[in-house]
Amino acid sequence: MRTGEPGYERATVSADGVMWFDATAVVDDIDPGFFAGDGLQRLRSALDAGTLRPVATDGVRIGPALGSPTSIVCIGMNYAAHAAESGSSPPDELVIFFKKTNTVCGPHEPIVPTDARSTIDWEVELGVVIGAPLHGRVSPAEAMSAIAGYVLADDLSDRWLQIERSGGQWSKGKSFPGSCALGPWIATADEIADPQSLRMRSWVNGQPRQDSTTADMVFPVAQILTELARVMALEPGDLILTGTPEGVALSGRFPYLSSGDTVRMTIDGLGEIEHTVAPFPTEEVTA
């Protein structure tokens, strides 16, 4: 976990999710360099040796669990029911789009619309953090061995930009500042026994929206990684967002987010995101 004010987050680590320790004596940050430089093993060794100083986390700002990811690769329509509510059939091939890496924010940062016409939608997602290079034709086992950990994400979308003003480019509605809330922590791969059996839920103002499991993925995590590795070189510190289940505003069953709305979401073993929508701009901004 990363705690502290923006730009000054400190690395912390826990073996049980209850007692947290200052990790800055061992690692500089939880970022791509951490994963590329054997940071996980160094932290495990320090925890086992009992050399880390305990720290309080109550009342402390929690930053994005992954600092400065090298890339954010997103998988679209990866749950059949979500594809259906979006007006599409489940895809035969991975649908891939990208978010800018500077969209990441902490799990409690406000959701800030960028235009009076924005239609902001929530998306609870399982994030996969890559811990080792992965490229070419790899087996599912090799792909899974490259995973450093898993993280809860809210892949916020501005559907106005994604659909009405997209020009066929989903990333236009996916890359506004703060549109990738992460955290509160990264659970190492060994903490998640089966990434395809995790319950995932979301609420808006306390009202249920999404309630599904990762078992409903069209393309499971292992297949996502093997397919991605064929077309791109994955690197330590890459973040893969694996798609969202049904229950979003795009379905037409729920309204899009308004100023003051609070979104909460959870995935088994990965904590909780809760954040509130800031006021919309009062004047339209010409795109």
C-alpha positions in Angstrom: 0.0 0.0 0.0 1.1 3.6 -0.6 0.1 6.2 2.0 0.7 10.0 2.3 0.0 13.1 0.4 0.0 13.2 -3.4 3.5 13.0 -4.7 4.9 12.0 -1.3 3.4 8.6 -0.8 5.3 6.1 1.3 5.5 2.4 0.7 3.9 0.3 3.4 3.5 -3.5 3.7 1.4 -5.9 5.7 1.5 -9.7 6.1 -2.1 -9.9 7.5 -3.8 -6.7 6.4 -4.1 -5.6 10.0 -0.6 -4.5 11.1 1.2 -2.3 8.6 4.9 -1.5 8.4 7.0 1.3 6.9 8.7 -0.2 3.9 10.8 2.8 2.9 14.0 1.4 4.5 13.8 -1.4 1.9 12.2 0.1 -1.2 11.7 3.5 -2.6 8.1 3.1 -3.9 5.6 0.5 -5.1 6.2 1.2 -8.8 7.6 -0.4 -11.9 11.1 -0.3 -10.5 10.0 -2.1 -7.4 8.6 -5.0 -9.4 11.5 -5.1 -11.9 14.1 -5.0 -9.0 12.9 -7.9 -6.9 11.1 -5.6 -4.5 8.6 -8.2 -3.4 11.2 -10.7 -2.3 13.1 -8.0 -0.4 9.9 -7.0 1.4 9.2 -10.6 2.3 12.6 -11.0 3.7 12.4 -7.9 5.8 8.9 -8.9 7.1 10.3 -12.4 8.0 13.3 -10.8 9.8 11.1 -8.4 11.8 13.2 -5.4 10.9 10.4 -3.1 9.7 8.9 -0.3 11.8 5.1 -0.5 12.5 3.1 2.5 11.2 -0.4 3.7 11.9 -2.7 3.9 8.8 -5.9 5.2 10.4 -6.7 8.7 9.2 -3.8 8.7 6.7 -4.5 9.3 3.0 -4.2 6.2 0.9 -2.7 6.8 -2.5 -3.0 4.7 -5.7 -1.7 1.3 -4.9 0.6 1.3 -7.9 2.7 4.3 -8.5 3.4 5.4 -12.2 2.4 2.2 -14.0 4.3 1.7 -17.3 1.1 1.2 -19.1 -2.6 0.6 -18.5 -4.1 -2.0 -20.8 -7.9 -2.5 -20.6 -10.1 -5.3 -21.8 -13.5 -4.3 -23.0 -16.8 -6.3 -22.9 -15.2 -9.2 -21.0 -18.4 -10.2 -19.2 -21.1 -11.6 -21.4 -23.9 -9.9 -19.5 -22.2 -6.5 -19.7 -21.7 -6.9 -23.4 -25.4 -7.6 -23.7 -26.4 -4.6 -21.7 -24.1 -2.5 -23.9 -25.9 -3.8 -27.0 -23.2 -6.2 -28.2 -22.5 -9.9 -28.4 -19.6 -11.4 -26.4 -16.5 -10.7 -28.4 -14.6 -13.5 -30.2 -11.3 -11.6 -29.7 -9.9 -9.5 -26.9 -11.2 -5.9 -27.1 -8.3 -3.8 -26.1 -8.1 -0.1 -25.3 -5.7 2.0 -23.2 -5.9 4.6 -20.4 -3.2 7.2 -19.8 -1.0 6.2 -17.0 -1.5 9.5 -15.2 -5.2 8.6 -14.7 -4.4 6.6 -11.5 -5.5 8.0 -8.2 -6.2 6.8 -4.7 -9.3 4.9 -3.7 -11.0 7.9 -2.0 -10.2 10.7 -4.4 -13.1 12.7 -5.8 -14.5 11.9 -9.3 -14.1 15.1 -11.2 -16.1 15.5 -14.4 -14.4 17.5 -17.1 -17.4 18.8 -19.1 -21.0 19.7 -18.3 -22.0 17.2 -21.0 -20.0 14.3 -19.3 -21.9 11.1 -18.5 -19.8 9.4 -15.9 -20.1 5.7 -15.4 -18.6 3.4 -12.7 -16.9 0.0 -13.5 -15.6 -2.3 -10.8 -12.7 -4.3 -12.2 -10.0 -6.7 -11.2 -6.6 -5.2 -12.0 -3.6 -7.4 -12.7 -0.1 -6.1 -11.9 2.6 -7.5 -14.0 5.8 -8.5 -12.2 8.0 -10.0 -14.9 8.5 -9.5 -18.7 6.1 -11.4 -20.8 6.2 -11.6 -24.6 5.7 -14.0 -27.4 4.0 -17.4 -27.3 3.7 -18.3 -23.7 1.7 -21.0 -21.8 -1.1 -20.1 -19.4 1.2 -21.3 -16.5 4.0 -18.9 -17.7 1.5 -16.1 -18.0 0.2 -16.6 -14.5 3.8 -16.8 -13.1 4.4 -13.3 -14.4 1.7 -11.8 -12.2 3.0 -9.8 -9.2 -0.4 -9.2 -7.7 -4.0 -8.1 -8.0 -5.7 -4.7 -7.2 -9.2 -3.3 -7.1 -9.9 -0.7 -9.7 -12.7 1.7 -10.7 -12.4 2.1 -14.5 -14.4 5.3 -14.7 -15.8 6.2 -18.1 -17.2 9.3 -19.7 -19.7 7.7 -22.0 -20.3 11.0 -23.8 -16.7 11.1 -24.9 -16.4 7.3 -25.3 -19.5 6.9 -27.5 -21.0 10.1 -28.7 -17.8 11.9 -29.4 -15.5 8.9 -29.7 -14.8 8.6 -33.5 -14.5 4.9 -32.6 -11.8 5.6 -30.0 -12.8 4.4 -26.6 -9.7 5.8 -24.9 -11.1 9.3 -25.4 -13.7 8.6 -22.7 -11.4 6.6 -20.5 -8.5 9.0 -19.9 -9.7 12.0 -17.9 -7.7 12.8 -14.8 -8.6 10.5 -11.9 -10.5 8.0 -14.0 -8.5 5.0 -12.7 -9.0 4.7 -9.0 -6.7 2.0 -7.5 -6.5 0.4 -4.1 -6.4 0.4 -1.3 -3.7 -2.2 -1.7 -2.1 -4.7 -4.0 -2.5 -8.3 -2.9 0.4 -10.4 -4.0 -0.4 -13.3 -6.3 -0.1 -15.9 -3.6 -2.8 -14.2 -1.6 -5.4 -14.8 -4.3 -5.9 -18.6 -4.6 -8.1 -18.3 -7.7 -8.6 -15.0 -9.6 -11.6 -16.6 -11.4 -13.7 -17.0 -8.2 -13.8 -13.5 -6.7 -17.0 -11.8 -5.9 -17.2 -8.2 -7.2 -19.8 -5.6 -6.2 -20.6 -1.9 -6.6 -23.1 0.5 -5.1 -24.2 4.1 -5.8 -25.5 6.0 -2.8 -25.9 2.7 -1.0 -28.0 1.2 -3.8 -26.7 -2.1 -5.4 -25.5 -1.8 -8.9 -23.1 -4.6 -9.8 -22.9 -8.1 -8.2 -21.0 -10.7 -10.1 -17.9 -12.9 -10.0 -14.8 -13.1 -12.0 -15.9 -16.6 -13.0 -18.1 -14.8 -15.6 -15.2 -13.4 -17.6 -15.4 -14.2 -21.3 -11.6 -14.4 -21.4 -10.1 -15.5 -18.0 -6.9 -13.9 -16.6 -4.6 -16.5 -18.0 -6.0 -16.2 -21.5 -5.9 -12.4 -21.4 -2.2 -12.5 -20.6 -1.3 -15.1 -23.2 -3.2 -13.2 -25.9 -1.7 -9.9 -24.9 1.8 -11.3 -24.9 1.4 -12.3 -28.5 0.8 -8.7 -29.6 2.8 -6.6 -27.2 5.6 -6.9 -24.7 4.3 -6.7 -21.1 6.7 -5.2 -18.6 7.0 -5.1 -14.8 4.7 -2.4 -13.5 2.1 -2.8 -16.3 -1.5 -2.7 -15.1 -4.1 -4.9 -16.9 -7.8 -4.0 -16.2 -9.8 -7.1 -17.0 -13.3 -5.8 -17.6 -16.5 -5.1 -15.7 -19.7 -7.1 -15.1 -23.2 -5.9 -15.8 -24.9 -3.2 -13.8 -23.5 0.0 -15.1 -25.3 3.1 -16.2 -24.7 2.4 -19.9 -27.3 -0.4 -19.5 -30.0 2.3 -19.3 -31.3 0.7 -16.0 -29.5 3.3 -13.8 -28.8 7.0 -14.2 -25.3 8.3 -14.8 -23.5 9.8 -11.9 -24.5 13.3 -10.6 -22.6 15.7 -8.4 -22.6 14.5 -4.8 -23.2 10.8 -5.7 -21.0 8.3 -3.8 -19.7 5.2 -5.5 -18.5 2.2 -3.4 -17.1 -1.1 -4.7 -15.3 -4.2 -3.5 -13.6 -7.4 -4.7 -12.9 -10.3 -2.3 -9.5 -9.9 -0.7 -8.8 -6.5 -2.4 -10.4 -4.0 0.0 -12.8 -1.2 -0.9 -13.0 1.9 -3.1 -15.3 4.7 -2.0 -15.4 8.1 -3.7 -17.7 11.0 -4.4 -18.6 12.9 -7.5 -17.4 16.6 -7.5 -19.5 19.3 -9.0 -19.8 19.2 -12.8 -18.5 22.3 -14.7 -21.3 24.8 -15.2 -20.3 25.7 -18.7 -19.8 23.4 -21.7 -16.2 23.1 -22.8 -15.7 22.8 -26.5 -13.8 19.6 -27.3 
